[in-house]
Amino acid sequence: MKFMSRILVAVAVAAPLLAADSSYDSNRAILSHCQVLLIHDVDVPAEEAGRLLAVNAKEGDHVEKDSLVAQINNKQALLSKVAAELERDAAQTRADDDIEVRYSIKSFELAEAELNQDVEINRRSPGTVPTTEIRRKQLDRTRAELQIDRSRLDLKVAQMTADVQNAAVQAAEDSIQRRRIVAPFSGQVVQVYRQSNEWVDIGEPVLRVVQMDRLYVDGFISGTDYNVVDIADRPVTIEIALARGRKETFKGRVVFVNPIVQAGNRYRVRAEVENRQEKNQWLLNPGSTATMVIHLQ
């Protein structure tokens, strides 16, 4: 009897504890121990090998998207572009020159006029112009007519050559641009791997840029209490604890709910949150732990 009484007491004590484990709330879901993550974290690489003429950013600097953060020696690329532009301009000048076409047309008109004149003479006075002379002038007219086609073909080839040279100019410009190392997005430089006058190879990282104005917050929610449809695209409030007991909150929205249920009948929830600064320093930092409140109503 004493043994049975102890079991009943244990069950009675455990019952409220089991009930407390259920955190279901129809108005909000609270996820603790969430992880703050970076949305964009990029090692910005060199797209061409060469000597770094300048590294324009240092650790802690804010950089705007497409701003120049480093420059690889581009002297040879600039010279190649100048040469390509000269060749393109020369080719385009030849393509725009239709003198040969106009001359060929005039030559054909003259040959045809001379032939028609002799034919008319023979019509009025048969045998005046020898047959061989008529045939020769017929050949001259045919040659002049074919020369028109040849001149037009030469003009077409000249234009194609100009187009090829224009592509060479574009390739040279692309080579110049590849030697410009630019920020892929607006963010903060957190690491600089190379300094001015150092050599870099293709694909070698020069600096690391992270986006800080918007961050991800990942947490896990019980599949027993909530369905994916309950929390998808819902607004959230993120709370973090700062030093000396200070707390700050941030607004965001659920942007992804992993439909794959993980151990413990839980699935991962990801929210995107707007960060903010205080005295030029970000308050929400990647790697920190936060609490996520998902507003269901």
C-alpha positions, 0 to 999 in steps of 0.5 A: 500500500505504501508503494502504491501511495508513493506512485500516486503521489508521484503522478500527482506531482508530475501532472502539473509539470507535464501540463506546463511543458505545453506552451500553446497560445492561440495569440502568440508562439514564443521560441526561446534560444533562437540564433541570430544569423547573417543573411549575406556573408561574402568573401569578395574575391579577385576576378583577375590575377594581379598586383593590388594597386589599392585596398580602399576599405578597412575593417569596420567600414561601411560600404555601399553596393557596387562601391570600389573596395579594391583595385587590381593593376589594370594598365595592360587592360586599359592599353588593350582597350585603346588598341581595340577602340582604334581597330574598331574605329578603323574597321567602322570607317571602312564599313561606312565607305561606300565609294566602291559601291557607287563607283561600281554602279556608275561603271555598270551604267556606262558599260550598259550605255555603250552596249545599248548604243552599239546594239542600236547602231546595228539595228539601224545599220546591220553589221556596222559594229562587229559581233565580237565587239558586241560580245565584248561589251556584253561581257563588260556590262556583266563584269560591271554588274558583278562588281556591284555585288562584290563591292556590296559584299566587301562592305558587308564584310567590313561591317562584320569586321567592325562588329568583331572589333566592337566585341573586342572593345567590350571584352577589353572593358570587361577585363578592366571591370574585372580588375575592379573589386566592388562590394556585392551589397551594402554592408560592413567590412569585417575582415581584410585579407590582402593589402596594397601591393600584394599579389592576388590570384583569381578567386582569392578573397580580398576582404569579407563583407557582411550585411548588418541592416537585416538579419535572420533569426532561426528557432524551433517550434513544436509541431504538436502545438502549431502547424506550418500554416499557423506561423508562415508569413506572420509578424514577429518580435525579437527580444535580446538581452544586452549587457547589464540587464538591458533588453531590446526588441526588433520587428520582423516577419517569418520568411521560411518554415522548414516543412521537414519535421526534426527530432522531438516533433519540431521544425525550424522557423526563420524570421527576417528582422530589421536591425538598428544602430546606436551610436553607429554600432549595431544592436543585434549581432550575428551569433547571439541568442534571442527570443522570438515571439510569433504573433498569430492574430 
